[in-house]
């Protein structure tokens, strides 16, 4: 037996060079209605653990004493009642913000819920809220879409989420358009979650419909409108046979380029509205003034939602009645 390779070898010394570095953690005490905002590079890792209290990440609750890892992203952990976070790793920047738009987002969510209740009470003869989010780059469109989706899922809804921004991949690589029904929680670490091709996951996988676009700017080429038409046809056909998703409605996250338009004409916005049954719920989350020539019908509502947090009491009144457009 002593002749077998490896039996007579002496134990190797511990490798101190490649040993993992000790992560220094720090504690963040968040008061009620505040949020911890951070930006972490792709080459760095940030860990967050909820020690006490309750907190959420774009509408999705953090599990107590569970460690969440972030790389190459921006995010914000919000608390309604106060909490204690254990934060570890390196960040580009982080701070605690006392002024947040979450109260306005919550008011908007409850306004949309009233539309969903109306659809359910009417036997789903009419579709639930149809939300189109438009606005400039880095204005918070995707964050708003995630928050509204997470809140709807927590209320037992199954909204359809549609991504028409080729720079943001939702359950698909960038450069594509996708749509999926969300009937479970939104993944905190993986953004929108994962599709079945990525293997097993603690969070239930989603089954997206994906169309390849291949361009960065929707204003380029002539492919955007035909793909929007195909996506709208597939989505509306699904909603006609899916009662729960029809009651929950849909949320469209669009590219910042289409909000700029061309010479004051917003052809792509008009095309999206017309293809998705001609009625959408619209909300403005940008610092810019409202886009006046939006193709809203007299029955459409247009709501301005700014990061400067306008009075939340204005949202239920504007969003509950009939339909709304959302410009972020």
N, C-alpha and C positions, 0 to 999 in steps of 0.2 A: 504493500500500500504506500510505502514511503517513496516509491519510484513514480507515483502519479504526479504529473506537473502541478505545481502550486502548493503541495502539501507541506513542503519544507521551507517555504518562503517566510521571511520575517515580516511582521506587520509594518506597513508603510507609515511614515510620519505624516501627520496632518498637514494639509496644504493650506498655508496661511495666506498665500498670494491670491488664490482664486476663491477664497472664502467670501460668502455674501456679506456685504457691508451692513452694519447695523443701522436700521432705519430709526431716525429720531422722530418721535411723535410729539404733538403739541395739542393742547385742548382749546377748543373754540366754544365759548358760551354765547348762545344766540338768544336774544330776547324775543318776545312774541312779535310776529309780523315783521321779521327781518330775514335776510338770507345771506348765506356765505357764497360769494362768487369767486370763481377761480379760473385760471387759464394754465394749462399744462402742455408742454411740448411733446412731440412724438418720442423723443429720446429719453424722456423722464417719466416717472410713475408717481401718481398721487393716490393715496389710500384714504378712505373716509369710513369711520365707524360711528354709528349712532349709539352713544352711551346711555343717555337718559332723554326722556321726552319723546316727541314725535316730530318728524320732518319728512319732506318730500322732494323729489328731484323731477322737475317739470311735471308735477301732478302725480307721480308714482311714489307711493310710500316707501321709505327706507325701513328695512327690517332691523329690529334692535340687535345690537352686538354683532351684526354681520359686516364684514369688511368688503367694501366696494373699491375697485381699482380703475383708475382713469389714465389714459394716455392720449396725447394729441387731440385735446378737445377743450371746449369751454363749457362751463356749467354753473348752476346755482342750486344750492340746497336751501329750501325755504321752510320755515316753521311757523305754524299758526299760534302755538301756545308756549313756545320756548323749548330749547333742547341743548344738549351738550354733545359736541362732536369731537372725536379723536382723529386728528389729521396727521398723516405721515407722508414723507417724500418731498420732492422739490417741485415748485411751481414757478411759472413765469411771473405771475402776479396773483394776489388774492386779497380780499377785503370783505368786510361785513357791511352790507347795505341796509340802511334803515328805511329807505323809500323804494318800494317794489310795485310792480303792476299786478301782483297776484290777486289783490282784492277786486280789481277790475275784471281780471280773467274769471274769477269765481262768479261775479255778477253776470258776466256774459254766459258762462256755462249754465247757470240756472235759467237764464232767458231762453237759451236753446232747449233746455229740458222742458220748458213749458210748450214749445213747439212740438217736441216729441210726444208729450202727453196728449196734445191735441190730435196728432196723427193717430195715436193708439186709440183714443176715444172715438175717432171717426171710422174705425175699422180699417185703417191703413189705406183708405181710398186716396188720401193725399200723402205725398212724401214728407218726411221730416225736414228739418233745417238743412239747406244746401249752402255750404260756406265756401267762399272763394277768398283766399288770402293773397293779396298782392302788395307790393311795396319795394323800396330800394334794397340793395344788398346790405346784409348785416343789420337788418332792422328788427330781427326777432320773429320772422315768419314761421320758421320751422319750430322754434321753441313754443310759440303759441299753438301750432298744430299739435305738437306732442302733449301739451297741457290739456287742451280741449279733448283730445282722444283719451288720455288717461282718466280724466274726470268722467267722461261718458262711460268708459269700461267699468269704472268703479260703481256706477249706478246701474249696472246690468245691461247696458246698451251694447249694440254691435255696429258701430259706425264704419262706413267705408272711408278709407283714407287714400287719397290720390296724390301722387308726387309728380308734378310737371316741371320740376327744376332739374335740369341735367347735371348741374354741379353738385347736387345732393342725392346720393344714392339711398333709397329707402328699400331695404330688403333686397338690394341689387347693386351692382357696381355703378359708379358715376357714369354719366353719359347715357342714361336710360330713363324711361318713364315707368312708373309702377303703380299698382293699386292693390289693396288688400283690406279684408274685413278684420277689425280688431275686436275680438270677443274676450280677450284676457289682458293682463297687465302689460304695460310697455316695459321692455328690458331697460334697466338703468345703465348698465355698463356698455351694452352693444347698440345704444341709440334706439332705433326702431325695433330691434330684435334680430332674429335670424330666420332664414328659410331652411327647408329640409336638406339642402345640399351641404350645409355646414355641419351636419352631424348632430348628435344628441345635445340637448340643452335643458337647463333647469326651468327655463321659461318656455311655455308651449310655442312651437314654431308656427310661422305664418305661411300661407300659400299665396304668394303674390302673382299678379298678372304683370308681365314685364314686356315692354317694347324698347328695342334699341333705337337710340336717337343719334348719338355719335358726334354731336356738336355742343359747344359750350354755351352759345348764345341762341335763344329761341328766335331772335330776330334775323339770324343767318339762314340762308338757304330757303327751300320751299317744303321742307319735310315736317315742320312743326304742326301746321294746321291739319294735314292728313292724319298724323298720329293722334292728335287730340280728338279728331272725329272717330277714329277707331276705338280709342280708349273710352270715349263717352258712350259709344254704342254698346261696348262690352259691359260697362258699369251699369248703365240704365237697364240693360237686359237682365243683369244679375239682380238688381234691386226689385224688379217686377216679380221675381219668383222667390225672393227672400224677404219675408214679412218683417222680421226683426231688424234687418239692416235698412229696410225701407222706412221704418218708423224712426230709426236713429239718424237717417240722412247721411250726408257725406261731407268731408272736409278736403279741400283742394289746396295744396301748398305749391305755389308757383314761383317762377324765377324772378329775380329783381329786375331783369332786363325788360320785361314786358311792361313794367310800370312807367318806364321812361317814354315809351311810344316813339313815334316818328312824326315830327312836325305837328305835334298836338293830336295825332290820331292813334288810338289804342286798338289796332286791328286784332291783335292776339287776345286781348282781354274780351273784346266783343265776340270773337270766335269761341272762346271757352264758354262764355255765358250762353250763347245761342245753341251750342252743341249739348250742353248739359241742361236741356229742357228750358232754357231761356230765363230761368229764375235762380238766383243765388243769393245767399246771405253774405253781406260784405261788411268788413270791419277794417278800420285804419289804425295801424299801430306805429306809424312812422312819425318822425319829427317834421316831415314835409306837410304843406297844406293839402287839404283834400284834392283829389284829382277830379276836377269839375266835369270833364266830358265823358265820364264813365257811362257805359251803355245801360244805365239803370232804367227800368220801367217805372211808371208812376206807382206801381204796387211794390217796388223794391225798397228796402231800407238800406241806408248807407251810414255806418257807424264809425266814428273816429276814435281809435284807441291808441294813445300815445304813451311812451315810456315815462312821461312826466306825470302820469296817473291823473287823468281827469276825474271829476266826481263820479263815483261808481253808480250813483242813483240815476244817471242818465242812460245807462246801458239797458236795464230791463225794459224801459219804455220804448227805446228805439229798436231793440232787437226782438221783442215779443210779437209785435204786430207784423203779420204777413211775412215778407222775405227781407233778407239783408245782404249787402255786399260787404266783403272784408278786405280792406286795403291796409297792409302792414307797412 
